[in-house]
Amino acid sequence: MGLSLQLRSAVLNRRVMWDWSRLRGDVTGGVVGALIAIPFLLSSGAVIYAGIGAEHAAQGIFGALLSAVLFGLTAGVFGGPTLQLTTARTSLAAIVAGLPPMLAAQPAFAQAYPGAAAAPALMTGCLLAVLLSGLLQFGLGALRLGAVVKVIPLPVLAGFVNGTALQIILGQVPKLLGFNSVHQAWLALAGHAPPSPWPLGIACCAGGLMFLPRRLGRVVPLALVALVGGTCAWQLTARLVAPGMLGPLIGSMPAGVLPLPRFGEMAGFVAAASFPALAPAILGTALTLALVSSMQTLLCLTRSAQIAETAHDANAELRLQGCGNLASALFGGGPSSASVNVTPQVRANGGRGRLANIAFAGSMLLVMLLVGPAIALIPTSAMAAVVIVATLTSFDAWSRELAYRVSRSRGATRLESYADLAIIGLVAVLVVLAGVLVALGVGLALTLLVFLYRSGEQTVRRVLRADGFRSRTTRAEQANAVLAAHGAGIVVVELEGALFFGCIEAVVKRLEAELATAQWLVLDFRRVGPVDSTAVMALKRLDDQMRRQGKRMLLAHLSARSQRLAFMQACGFTAPATEGRVFADTDAALHQAEEGLLASHGGGDALAEAPVPLADFDALRGLGAAELAVVKANLVPRAHAPGETILREGEPGASLFLLSRGWVSGHVGGARLPEAVRLFSYGPGTVFGEMALLSGLARSASVQAETPTLTYELTREALARIAAQVPGIELTLTRNLALELASRVRIQTETIRQLEA
């Protein structure tokens, strides 16, 4: 009894200690994450309303901090098992910053919101775009389309990231000189009013602090050090020169911490007569925000789940992000997505569960209460320097690595790498000059065109010629000589991947080039994926052209019951099936092409009606008339109907067969394989079954008659009688069989060499 109580007490104490340890880790991680996130929130807040004016930076910062609080609470209550911290992102803020100029350029907006009413209306339009992006994100998750969001091509995504970073940097450059916008800087320079050097000096001071040793950044975020240093530099310099020469400060944030919902403002904006003219820009921005935020979130979620070794639900995370953006927009916050910078730091400091998000939200709330007045003192030029330096490190890592590899390749770079770099560069430039939607559209179109070009090249997997690549058919030496001399007239083309409208023209051009020196074309469909009607009709036109030229197309790996063959026939490509030019495998199709080639060159064994005389068999070469008469007297002639089994796999090997007329094929299968597999074909003038006869082992394959055949069976007993009647004949027969086997091996070796070339 006492021992039981002690064990129960020990387990309870351990559980309490574990719970306390985890609680402490979540709180510590959340607080550290908040400290690390402050510079990112400040920089994104300074950017989000840059399209309206630098004087609204404080409101943007307030919205970024508020979004962190709301997202932290949302994730803390409804989050999944994988730790995920969400913060405002400068890339998302840049997308929103591009919306006000588009709205202000509309004549309907200028009429509806003149003068001082323009800035609040533009902010409302930005919040409405964030609200709609949250609805779209939630819809993507509700419809379980999380996987679809991640299908945007990597070059397009990299170009978008780089273009957004470039856009942020260009937008901050005027602030380094103490101007609020590019337009203001241009007017000052056009009026020959040189900018004051003091804002640039303060910016250099703040930017220089960003390059302090990285180990210091593990204790205090360098961006925070830079902002404090820039602020101190401004305050100290203000004692020496007029404050008006130092450039503006960010200014005071809105009064209060948790403002009321913006239902009324948004409803009035939507109900206004000018809204239909403004809706396309708002919807486009919302769609872009939803896609970019979702991609960033899912990429971060995948990485976090790999680190934590936990399962994750992409659709649930999208629904959560959508709710967070909805709540943020309703209360005047900005867009956010999962942070790949903050989440690992929170985990490294002990954060593991939802409580870390709540601690993060609480810490950000304290920042808004206690640090808000200090944020108002930050110089705009110092903030711009911090944003620029931080953005320089946010250029896409994959594109930087790709550019480095191309620069070091010294001419060995593949064309695909140049194409990817071109798409990345063009998308980045279009993001700056034409907007995100145009950049994404052009990037996707170019990626599709490049893919179509590449697929046209890669669909033709391999091209083989029958002068070196043969079917598994054993023929007499005379026929093999004809194939060696004229086999290049048969071309075997292995196709791979999808056959569709984007690549079929390139495939047909390649086939036409091969047919310039060939009469027979074997198309191998074994590795072909989907086939569309455009591809089918292109092959039909090529087949019609070949028939007019007296050439033949054979289709391999298309069984009579295959859905692909049925689709091709439904499209009107019926000639191959009705004319017997469709085969279950490539070897059968190649065999048929070889027979046609032999017939056109007088090869002699193309389904000849007359049987091959014994004197013409290579296995009986060197025997005189008397010796042939002895052999013939000991042979048993046998006739076989098509489909009849001559030899059966596994039975004792007591005889060999000389094939005088017709064709036979060898198969393996039975109990060891789910269905029979064709190994070879034998034509007139050849021998089969000799391996089992010579070795005394069981038959390794079954042999079946393909056409009406005539064979001569030589049993082991008959061979002994022949050897007794004609001394030395057994050695001659064995030598001839060895030479025939060597010829078969030589042909197979050449086939393997061509396959591996």
C-alpha positions in Angstrom: 0.0 0.0 0.0 2.8 2.4 1.0 4.8 1.5 -2.1 1.8 2.1 -4.3 1.3 5.6 -2.8 5.0 6.4 -3.3 4.9 5.4 -7.0 1.7 7.4 -7.6 3.2 10.4 -5.9 6.4 10.1 -8.0 4.5 9.9 -11.2 2.3 12.9 -10.2 5.3 15.0 -9.2 7.1 14.1 -12.5 4.0 15.1 -14.5 3.7 18.4 -12.6 7.4 19.1 -13.1 7.0 18.3 -16.8 4.0 20.5 -17.2 5.8 23.3 -15.4 8.8 22.9 -17.6 6.8 23.0 -20.8 4.8 26.0 -19.5 8.0 27.8 -18.8 9.4 26.9 -22.2 6.3 28.1 -24.0 6.3 31.4 -22.1 10.1 32.0 -22.6 9.9 31.1 -26.3 6.9 33.4 -26.9 8.6 36.3 -25.2 11.9 35.8 -27.1 9.9 35.5 -30.3 8.2 38.8 -29.7 11.5 40.5 -29.2 12.8 39.0 -32.4 9.7 39.9 -34.3 9.6 43.6 -33.4 12.0 44.8 -36.1 10.1 42.8 -38.8 6.8 44.3 -37.6 8.2 47.8 -37.6 9.7 47.4 -41.1 6.5 45.9 -42.5 4.3 48.5 -40.8 6.5 51.3 -42.2 5.9 49.9 -45.7 2.2 49.0 -45.8 0.9 52.6 -46.1 3.9 53.9 -48.1 1.7 54.2 -51.1 -0.4 56.8 -49.2 2.4 58.7 -47.6 5.3 58.4 -45.2 3.3 60.4 -42.6 1.1 57.3 -42.2 3.9 55.0 -41.2 2.9 55.1 -37.5 -0.6 53.8 -38.4 0.9 51.0 -40.4 3.2 50.0 -37.5 0.3 50.0 -35.2 -1.6 47.7 -37.6 1.4 45.4 -37.8 1.7 45.1 -34.0 -2.1 44.6 -33.7 -2.1 41.8 -36.3 0.7 40.0 -34.3 -1.5 40.2 -31.2 -4.6 38.9 -33.0 -2.8 36.2 -34.9 -1.1 35.0 -31.7 -4.4 34.7 -29.9 -6.1 32.9 -32.8 -3.3 30.4 -33.1 -3.1 29.9 -29.4 -6.8 29.0 -29.3 -7.3 27.1 -32.6 -3.8 26.2 -33.7 -2.7 22.7 -34.6 0.0 20.4 -33.1 2.9 22.0 -35.1 4.2 25.2 -33.5 3.7 28.1 -36.0 4.3 31.8 -35.2 2.7 34.3 -37.5 3.9 37.9 -38.1 3.5 40.7 -40.5 5.8 40.3 -43.5 7.4 43.1 -45.5 6.7 41.3 -48.7 3.0 41.2 -48.0 3.1 44.9 -46.9 4.7 45.8 -50.2 1.7 44.1 -52.1 -0.7 46.2 -50.0 1.4 49.3 -50.6 0.9 49.0 -54.3 -2.9 49.3 -54.0 -3.3 53.0 -53.0 -1.7 54.3 -56.2 -3.9 52.1 -58.3 -7.0 53.3 -56.5 -6.0 57.0 -56.5 -5.4 56.8 -60.3 -9.1 56.0 -60.8 -11.2 59.1 -61.7 -14.1 57.7 -59.7 -12.0 57.7 -56.5 -10.9 61.3 -56.9 -14.5 62.4 -57.3 -15.8 60.4 -54.4 -12.9 61.1 -51.9 -11.5 64.6 -52.6 -8.8 66.2 -50.5 -8.3 65.1 -46.9 -10.9 62.3 -47.4 -8.6 60.4 -49.7 -6.1 59.0 -47.2 -8.7 57.4 -44.9 -10.5 55.9 -47.9 -7.3 54.5 -49.2 -6.6 52.9 -45.9 -10.1 51.4 -45.9 -9.4 50.0 -49.3 -6.2 48.3 -48.1 -8.1 46.8 -45.1 -10.8 45.5 -47.4 -8.2 43.8 -49.6 -6.7 42.2 -46.5 -10.2 41.1 -45.4 -11.0 39.5 -48.8 -7.6 37.8 -48.8 -8.5 36.2 -45.4 -11.8 35.0 -46.9 -10.0 33.5 -49.9 -7.5 31.8 -47.6 -10.3 30.3 -45.5 -12.1 29.2 -48.7 -8.9 27.5 -50.0 -8.7 25.6 -46.7 -12.4 24.8 -46.6 -12.3 23.4 -50.1 -9.1 21.4 -49.2 -7.1 23.1 -51.9 -4.0 23.5 -49.7 -1.9 21.3 -52.1 -3.0 23.4 -55.1 -1.5 26.6 -53.6 2.0 25.1 -53.8 2.0 24.4 -57.5 3.2 27.8 -58.6 6.5 27.2 -60.4 9.6 27.9 -58.5 11.1 30.4 -60.9 7.9 32.5 -60.8 7.8 32.4 -57.0 11.5 33.3 -56.8 11.0 36.2 -59.2 8.1 37.4 -57.2 10.1 37.3 -54.0 13.1 39.1 -55.6 10.8 41.6 -57.2 9.0 42.4 -54.0 12.4 42.8 -52.2 13.5 45.2 -55.0 10.3 47.1 -54.8 10.7 47.5 -51.0 14.3 48.8 -51.4 13.4 51.3 -54.2 10.5 52.5 -52.1 12.8 53.2 -49.1 15.6 55.0 -51.0 13.9 58.5 -50.9 13.5 58.1 -47.1 17.2 57.7 -46.7 17.5 61.3 -48.0 14.7 62.6 -45.8 11.9 62.6 -48.4 8.6 60.9 -48.0 8.3 59.6 -51.5 10.0 59.3 -54.9 7.7 62.1 -56.2 8.8 64.5 -53.4 12.4 63.7 -54.0 12.0 64.3 -57.8 10.4 67.7 -57.2 13.2 68.7 -54.8 15.9 67.7 -57.2 14.1 69.3 -60.2 13.9 72.6 -58.2 17.7 72.4 -57.6 17.2 71.9 -53.9 19.9 69.5 -52.8 18.9 67.1 -50.0 20.2 67.5 -46.5 23.1 65.1 -45.7 22.0 64.6 -42.2 19.2 62.0 -42.8 21.6 60.0 -44.9 24.2 60.1 -42.2 21.7 58.9 -39.6 20.7 56.1 -42.0 24.3 55.0 -42.5 24.7 54.9 -38.7 21.6 52.7 -38.3 22.5 50.5 -41.3 26.1 50.1 -40.1 24.8 48.7 -36.8 23.1 45.9 -38.8 26.5 44.5 -39.7 27.6 43.9 -36.1 28.9 40.4 -35.4 26.1 37.8 -35.7 26.8 36.4 -32.2 25.6 39.6 -30.8 22.3 39.1 -32.7 21.7 36.0 -30.7 21.3 38.1 -27.6 19.5 41.2 -29.0 18.1 41.4 -32.6 20.5 43.6 -34.6 17.6 45.4 -36.2 16.5 46.5 -32.8 20.0 47.7 -32.0 20.1 49.6 -35.3 16.8 51.3 -34.6 17.9 52.3 -31.1 21.2 53.5 -32.4 19.6 55.5 -35.2 17.1 57.1 -32.8 20.0 58.1 -30.4 21.9 59.5 -33.3 19.0 61.7 -34.4 18.4 62.9 -30.8 22.1 63.8 -30.3 22.4 65.5 -33.7 19.2 67.5 -33.0 21.1 69.3 -30.3 23.6 70.6 -32.8 21.5 71.4 -35.9 17.9 72.3 -36.6 15.6 69.2 -36.3 14.1 70.1 -39.6 17.3 69.2 -41.3 17.4 65.7 -39.9 14.4 64.3 -41.6 11.0 63.3 -40.2 10.2 60.9 -37.4 7.7 58.1 -37.7 5.3 59.9 -35.4 2.7 58.9 -32.8 0.6 55.8 -33.2 -3.2 56.0 -33.0 -4.6 56.4 -29.5 -5.8 53.3 -27.7 -4.6 49.7 -28.0 -7.6 47.7 -29.3 -9.7 49.9 -31.6 -13.3 49.2 -32.6 -14.1 47.0 -35.6 -14.1 48.8 -38.9 -17.5 47.4 -40.1 -19.0 50.8 -40.7 -16.1 52.2 -42.7 -15.8 49.1 -44.9 -19.6 48.9 -45.5 -19.6 52.6 -46.5 -16.7 52.1 -48.9 -18.4 49.1 -50.6 -21.8 50.9 -50.8 -20.3 54.0 -52.5 -21.0 54.5 -56.1 -17.3 54.5 -56.9 -16.7 51.0 -55.6 -17.4 49.1 -58.9 -14.5 51.0 -60.6 -12.2 50.2 -57.6 -13.2 46.6 -57.1 -10.9 45.0 -59.7 -7.8 46.5 -58.1 -8.9 45.5 -54.6 -9.8 41.9 -55.7 -6.6 41.5 -57.6 -4.6 42.6 -54.6 -6.6 40.3 -52.3 -6.0 37.3 -54.6 -2.3 38.0 -54.7 -2.2 38.5 -50.9 -4.0 35.2 -50.4 -1.8 33.2 -52.7 1.5 34.7 -51.5 0.5 34.5 -47.8 -0.7 30.9 -48.3 2.5 29.8 -50.0 4.7 31.4 -47.3 2.6 29.8 -44.6 2.6 26.3 -46.1 6.3 26.4 -46.8 7.0 27.4 -43.2 4.6 24.8 -41.9 6.3 22.1 -43.8 9.7 23.1 -42.4 8.4 23.4 -38.9 6.7 20.0 -39.0 10.0 18.5 -40.2 11.9 20.0 -37.3 9.3 19.1 -34.7 8.6 15.6 -36.4 4.9 16.2 -36.1 2.0 15.8 -38.6 0.5 18.9 -40.2 -2.7 19.7 -41.9 -2.2 22.3 -44.7 -5.9 22.9 -45.1 -6.5 23.5 -41.4 -3.6 25.9 -41.4 -5.0 27.9 -44.3 -8.4 28.1 -42.5 -6.5 29.4 -39.4 -4.6 32.0 -41.4 -7.7 33.1 -43.1 -9.5 33.7 -39.8 -6.4 35.6 -38.6 -6.3 37.9 -41.6 -10.1 38.4 -41.2 -9.7 39.5 -37.6 -6.7 41.6 -38.3 -8.5 43.5 -41.1 -11.6 44.1 -39.1 -9.7 45.8 -36.4 -7.3 47.8 -38.6 -4.4 45.4 -38.8 -2.2 44.3 -41.7 -1.7 41.0 -43.5 0.4 38.3 -42.0 1.8 34.9 -42.7 3.8 32.3 -40.9 7.3 33.5 -40.1 10.3 31.3 -41.0 12.5 33.6 -39.0 10.6 33.7 -35.7 9.3 30.2 -35.4 12.7 28.4 -35.2 13.8 30.9 -32.6 10.8 30.4 -30.4 11.3 26.6 -30.6 15.0 27.0 -29.8 14.1 28.9 -26.6 11.7 26.2 -25.4 8.4 26.9 -27.2 6.5 23.8 -28.2 2.7 24.3 -28.1 -0.1 26.8 -28.4 0.7 28.6 -25.2 3.8 30.0 -27.0 1.5 31.8 -29.3 -0.5 33.3 -26.4 2.7 34.4 -24.7 3.8 35.9 -28.0 0.5 37.8 -28.3 0.8 39.0 -24.7 4.3 40.2 -25.2 3.3 42.2 -28.3 0.4 43.7 -26.4 2.9 45.0 -23.8 5.1 46.4 -26.6 2.1 48.3 -27.8 1.4 49.7 -24.4 4.9 50.4 -23.2 7.0 50.9 -26.3 4.5 52.8 -28.4 5.7 56.3 -27.4 9.3 55.3 -28.1 8.4 54.0 -31.6 7.2 57.5 -32.4 10.8 58.8 -32.0 12.3 56.5 -34.6 13.7 58.5 -37.6 12.2 57.6 -40.9 15.7 57.4 -42.4 16.9 55.0 -39.8 13.9 52.8 -40.3 14.5 52.9 -44.1 18.1 51.8 -43.6 17.0 48.9 -41.4 14.4 47.9 -43.9 16.8 48.0 -46.8 19.6 46.0 -45.0 17.0 43.4 -43.8 15.5 43.1 -47.3 18.9 42.5 -48.9 19.0 39.2 -47.1 15.5 38.3 -48.1 16.3 37.7 -51.8 15.4 34.2 -52.9 18.2 31.8 -51.8 17.6 29.3 -54.7 17.9 32.0 -57.4 21.1 33.3 -55.8 22.5 29.8 -55.8 21.4 29.3 -59.4 23.0 32.5 -60.6 26.3 31.5 -58.8 26.3 28.1 -60.4 25.7 29.6 -63.9 28.5 32.1 -63.4 30.9 29.3 -62.4 29.9 26.8 -65.0 32.2 28.2 -67.8 30.0 27.3 -70.7 28.7 24.0 -69.4 25.4 25.4 -68.1 22.2 23.8 -69.5 19.7 26.0 -71.4 17.2 25.3 -68.6 19.2 27.2 -66.1 19.4 30.3 -68.4 15.6 30.0 -69.0 14.9 29.9 -65.2 17.1 32.9 -64.6 15.4 34.8 -67.4 12.0 34.1 -65.9 13.2 35.1 -62.5 14.6 38.4 -63.7 11.6 39.2 -65.9 9.1 38.5 -63.1 11.1 40.6 -60.7 11.2 43.6 -63.1 7.5 43.3 -63.8 6.7 43.2 -60.1 8.3 46.7 -59.8 7.1 48.2 -63.1 3.7 46.6 -63.8 2.5 45.1 -60.6 2.2 41.6 -59.0 -0.7 40.3 -61.1 0.9 41.1 -64.4 4.2 39.6 -63.2 2.5 36.4 -62.0 0.5 36.1 -65.2 3.5 36.7 -67.5 5.7 34.4 -65.4 3.2 31.5 -65.5 2.8 31.9 -69.2 6.5 31.9 -69.8 7.0 28.9 -67.5 4.3 27.0 -69.4 6.0 27.8 -72.8 9.4 26.7 -71.5 7.8 23.5 -70.2 6.1 22.8 -73.5 9.5 23.3 -75.3 11.3 21.0 -72.9 8.6 18.4 -73.0 8.8 18.3 -76.8 12.5 17.5 -76.5 12.2 14.9 -73.7 9.2 13.0 -75.0 11.4 11.1 -77.4 13.3 9.0 -74.9 15.4 7.0 -77.3 15.8 6.1 -81.0 17.1 2.7 -82.1 17.9 1.2 -85.5 17.4 -2.5 -86.4 20.9 -2.9 -87.8 22.1 -3.2 -84.2 18.9 -3.5 -82.2 17.1 -6.7 -83.0 13.9 -8.5 -82.0 14.3 -11.6 -79.9 13.9 -13.7 -83.0 16.4 -16.4 -83.9 17.0 -16.6 -87.7 19.3 -18.3 -90.1 22.6 -16.6 -90.9 21.4 -15.5 -94.3 18.5 -13.5 -92.7 20.8 -12.1 -90.1 23.1 -10.8 -92.8 20.3 -9.1 -94.5 19.2 -7.4 -91.3 22.7 -6.3 -90.5 23.0 -4.7 -94.0 19.6 -3.1 -94.3 18.3 -3.0 -90.7 18.7 0.8 -90.5 15.5 1.0 -92.5 13.6 0.1 -89.3 13.6 2.7 -86.6 12.2 2.1 -83.1 11.2 5.2 -81.2 10.6 5.0 -77.4 8.3 7.7 -76.2 8.0 8.9 -72.7 5.7 11.2 -70.7 2.5 12.9 -71.9 1.6 13.2 -75.6 -0.4 16.4 -75.8 -0.8 19.6 -77.9 2.3 21.3 -76.4 4.8 18.7 -77.5 3.4 16.6 -80.3 4.6 18.9 -83.1 8.2 18.6 -81.9 7.8 14.8 -81.7 6.4 14.6 -85.2 9.3 16.6 -86.6 11.7 14.3 -84.9 9.9 11.3 -86.4 9.9 12.8 -89.9 13.6 13.4 -89.6 14.2 9.7 -88.7 11.9 8.5 -91.5 14.1 10.2 -94.1 16.3 7.1 -94.0 13.7 4.5 -92.8 10.8 2.5 -94.2 9.4 1.1 -90.9 8.6 3.1 -87.8 7.9 1.3 -84.4 6.4 3.6 -81.8 6.9 2.3 -78.2 4.1 3.5 -75.9 5.2 1.7 -72.8 6.3 4.8 -70.9 3.7 7.2 -72.4 1.3 8.9 -70.0 -1.9 10.8 -71.0 -2.6 11.3 -74.7 -4.9 14.0 -76.0 -6.8 14.2 -79.2 -4.4 16.7 -80.8 -1.6 14.2 -80.4 -3.7 11.4 -81.8 -4.6 13.4 -84.9 -1.0 14.4 -85.5 0.0 10.7 -85.4 -2.8 9.9 -87.8 -1.6 12.5 -90.3 1.9 11.1 -90.0 0.6 7.6 -90.6 -1.4 8.7 -93.7 1.7 10.4 -95.0 3.8 7.3 -94.5 1.2 5.1 -96.2 1.3 7.3 -99.3 5.1 6.9 -99.3 4.9 3.1 -99.0 6.1 3.1 -95.4 4.5 1.6 -92.3 4.0 2.7 -88.7 3.6 0.0 -86.0 2.3 0.7 -82.5 3.7 -1.2 -79.6 2.5 -1.7 -76.0 -1.1 -1.1 -77.0 -3.2 -4.1 -76.1 -6.5 -4.7 -77.9 -8.4 -3.9 -74.7 -6.4 -0.8 -73.6 -8.3 2.4 -73.0 -5.6 4.4 -74.8 -6.2 2.4 -78.0 -10.0 2.8 -77.7 -9.5 6.5 -77.3 -7.3 6.7 -80.4 -9.8 4.8 -82.4 -12.6 7.1 -81.1 -10.6 10.0 -82.4 -10.5 8.5 -85.9 -7.1 6.8 -85.8 -8.4 3.3 -86.7 -6.0 2.1 -89.5 -3.3 0.5 -87.3 -5.8 -1.6 -85.4 -7.8 -2.7 -88.4 -4.6 -3.5 -90.4 -3.0 -5.5 -87.6 -0.3 -3.0 -86.9 -0.9 -2.8 -83.1 1.2 -5.1 -80.9 1.3 -5.9 -77.2 5.0 -5.3 -76.9 7.9 -3.8 -78.9 9.5 -7.1 -79.7 6.5 -8.4 -81.5 6.2 -5.1 -83.5 9.9 -5.2 -84.3 9.6 -8.8 -85.4 6.9 -7.8 -87.8 9.0 -5.0 -89.2 11.9 -7.3 -89.7 9.8 -9.7 -91.6 8.6 -7.0 -93.9 12.2 -5.8 -94.4 13.4 -9.3 -95.2 10.6 -9.9 -97.6 11.4 -6.7 -99.5 15.1 -7.8 -99.7 14.6 -11.5 -100.5 15.6 -12.6 -97.0 14.1 -16.0 -97.6 12.6 -16.8 -94.2 9.7 -14.4 -94.2 6.9 -16.9 -93.6 8.0 -19.0 -96.6 5.5 -21.6 -97.7 8.2 -24.1 -98.7 9.9 -25.9 -95.9 13.6 -25.3 -95.3 15.6 -28.4 -96.4 17.8 -30.1 -93.8 20.9 -29.2 -95.8 20.3 -25.5 -95.2 20.2 -25.7 -91.4 23.2 -24.1 -89.8 23.1 -26.9 -87.1 23.8 -29.5 -89.8 26.5 -27.6 -91.6 29.4 -29.7 -92.8 27.5 -33.0 -93.1 27.7 -35.0 -96.3 24.7 -36.5 -98.1 25.2 -39.9 -96.5 25.4 -38.3 -93.0 22.3 -36.2 -93.7 20.5 -39.3 -94.7 21.4 -40.9 -91.4 20.2 -37.9 -89.5 17.0 -37.6 -91.5 16.2 -41.3 -90.8 16.3 -40.6 -87.0 14.2 -37.4 -87.1 10.5 -37.4 -86.3 8.6 -34.9 -88.4 5.8 -33.1 -86.5 3.2 -30.6 -87.6 1.8 -28.0 -85.2 -1.3 -25.8 -85.4 -1.2 -22.1 -84.4 -1.3 -21.8 -80.6 -0.2 -25.4 -80.0 2.4 -25.8 -77.2 5.5 -27.7 -78.5 7.6 -27.5 -75.4 6.4 -26.9 -71.8 8.3 -25.0 -69.2 9.6 -27.3 -66.4 9.3 -30.6 -68.3 12.4 -32.8 -68.8 14.5 -31.8 -71.8 14.8 -35.0 -73.9 14.9 -33.7 -77.4 15.6 -30.7 -79.7 13.6 -29.4 -82.7 14.7 -28.2 -86.1 12.1 -25.7 -87.4 11.6 -26.2 -91.1 8.5 -24.0 -91.7 6.5 -21.4 -89.7 7.2 -19.5 -86.6 7.3 -20.3 -82.9 7.7 -18.1 -79.8 9.1 -18.8 -76.3 7.3 -17.8 -73.1 7.9 -18.0 -69.4 5.2 -17.6 -66.8 3.0 -20.2 -65.1 3.1 -20.2 -61.3 6.1 -17.9 -61.0 4.7 -15.0 -63.0 1.1 -13.6 -63.0 1.0 -13.9 -66.8 3.2 -15.3 -69.6 6.1 -13.1 -70.8 7.3 -13.5 -74.4 11.1 -14.1 -74.6 11.9 -14.9 -78.2 10.7 -16.0 -81.7 12.3 -18.6 -83.9 12.0 -18.6 -87.7 12.6 -21.3 -90.3 16.1 -22.8 -90.4 16.7 -22.5 -86.6 16.9 -25.0 -83.8 15.3 -24.8 -80.3 15.3 -27.0 -77.3 19.0 -27.8 -77.6 20.0 -26.3 -74.2 17.9 -28.7 -72.2 19.0 -31.6 -74.4 22.7 -30.8 -73.9 22.5 -30.0 -70.2 20.0 -32.6 -69.1 18.1 -29.9 -67.1 14.4 -29.1 -67.3 12.9 -26.8 -69.9 13.4 -23.2 -69.0 10.6 -21.9 -71.2 7.5 -22.9 -73.1 7.5 -22.8 -76.9 4.3 -22.3 -78.8 3.5 -22.3 -82.5 2.6 -18.9 -83.8 1.7 -20.2 -87.4 1.3 -23.6 -88.9 4.7 -25.1 -88.4 6.7 -28.1 -89.4 9.5 -29.3 -87.1 11.8 -32.3 -86.9 12.3 -33.7 -83.4 15.7 -35.2 -82.5 15.6 -37.1 -79.2 18.5 -38.1 -77.0 18.1 -41.7 -78.0 18.1 -40.9 -81.7 21.2 -38.8 -81.2 22.9 -41.8 -79.6 21.9 -44.0 -82.6 23.3 -41.4 -85.0 26.6 -41.2 -83.1 26.9 -45.0 -83.2 26.2 -45.2 -87.0 28.4 -42.2 -88.0 31.5 -41.8 -85.7 32.4 -38.1 -85.1 29.0 -36.7 -86.1 28.1 -35.9 -82.5 31.2 -33.6 -82.3 30.2 -31.8 -85.6 26.6 -31.3 -84.3 27.8 -30.0 -81.0 30.2 -27.6 -82.7 27.5 -26.3 -85.0 25.1 -25.8 -82.1 27.8 -23.9 -80.2 28.4 -21.6 -83.2 24.6 -21.0 -83.5 24.4 -20.1 -79.8 27.5 -17.8 -80.2 25.7 -16.0 -83.0 22.6 -15.5 -80.9 24.8 -14.1 -78.0 26.6 -11.8 -80.4 23.3 -10.4 -81.6 22.0 -9.9 -78.1 25.3 -8.2 -77.1 24.9 -5.7 -79.9 21.4 -5.1 -78.8 22.5 -4.4 -75.3 25.2 -2.1 -76.5 22.7 0.0 -78.4 20.3 0.0 -75.5 23.0 1.3 -73.1 24.5 3.8 -75.6 
